[in-house]
């Protein structure tokens, strides 16, 4: 039998959301001004931003924009650690389909707050970004963006502090794109998320969004970072005012102006190379954009080059006019590669005629997504003595349709464990604040959880002494680890006593 001293029970829930698409005459689009009480419109495109909705917690505050490319909005929503794990947006009534989801970060306009919070961003239960120190000083790091497939009519976005400041969200955009946009092979589908790593408009001088380029709304209003040169004296920028054929066409609908600037290599530096830092041990989908706009090249065979990625030939003998059919005609080449190191280097190596050329570059990280066709929960708990020593732990995977039910099942399972172990004095700690309030203050529970609450209260009455306490998510990491482990192994488990 267990010793009759005070026992502490930590409980938690972990959700795994497992994700088809449809077309509409006009793409669905919704934009949120986080923390805003009223809808607002912003210049110069008169873009409509809806007032804040869909949040599970957090607090509104005045915002400081970290970058001039950030939407000109005045409020944000931040998620204090002290408020617990309610740190998400759940946007419902989203038509099923293929979407570009973009989240702009903000800074709380208050000198008492951390100047630059660091946190992780998850879309549809899958982490897509972890902000690094210095992000607020780089325009293309002031937001994160991903292409996802939605099959259940909702979009879930969550933010978790990595221990430095509170996540602060300026705006959210959910923009429908073509069902076949950025299709890169049979491995693509609803189990894949494409996270935007880099978009470059070569030879351009100013950053632009698709809207600024009068782009087709089915393109998703992409942000294009200008890159006037790859390196000092290594290339030269050229431009044209000629119309570009085959630019804004299905399924990606690129703006024509994207192909009206380019970078050319030089006689002294014939290779045209660009290197970017990436996360290692990941696949990357690379999209390279070309149009022959150089007035010195007028026919096939006058410019031929190989394209190498980290030294390996990805495309051999590229002849833009031959492949596209004419001058001033867009062509896009796509390849997906595995990158083991921390750098990705693209090289255009001339093999015949004039030097190499490139108009634009897109690089996406290929992320294996959590599926959303089923809702599964992992629950876990830890029994420890008053000194914090673990005595017993449990984890279990459940299937259901409500996170609050799973939270209640976690508490009930933990109480069964403590009761069967002979515990008489118990402190129950959970990051499910709503349920702790129901237990402690007799707050009315939602109907679906009432039977479980009755079970919990009956179990609590079996202990000589019991206290139920709410603790923030960040203080309950061990139980969360167990819950996630249950999802990975898909079984229930109980560990024995630790002597």
Secondary structure, 3 states (H helix, E strand, C coil): CCCCCEEEEEEEEEEEEECCCCCCCCCCEEEEECCCCCCEEECCCCEEEECCCCECCCEEEEEECCCCCCCCCCEEEEECHHHCCCCEEEEECCCCEEEEEEEEECEECCCCCCCCCEEEEEECCEEEEECCCCHHHCHHHCEEEEEEEECCCEEEEEEEEEEECCEEEEEEEEEEECCCCCCCCCCCCCCEEEEEEEEEEECCCCCEEHHHHCCCHHHCCCEEEEECCCCCCCEEEEECCCCCECCCCCCCCCCHHHHCEEEEECCCCCCEEEEEECCCCEEEEEEEEECCCCCCCCCCCCEEEEEEECCEEEEEEECHHHHHCCCCECEEEEEEEEECCCEEEEEEEEEEECCCEECEEEEEEEEECCCCCEEEEEEEEEEEECCCCEEEEEEEEEECCCHHHHHHHHHHHHHHHHHHCCCCEEEEEECCHHHHHHHHHCCCCCHHHHHHHHHHHHHHCCCCEEEEEECCHHHCHHHHHHHHHHHHHCCCEEECCCC
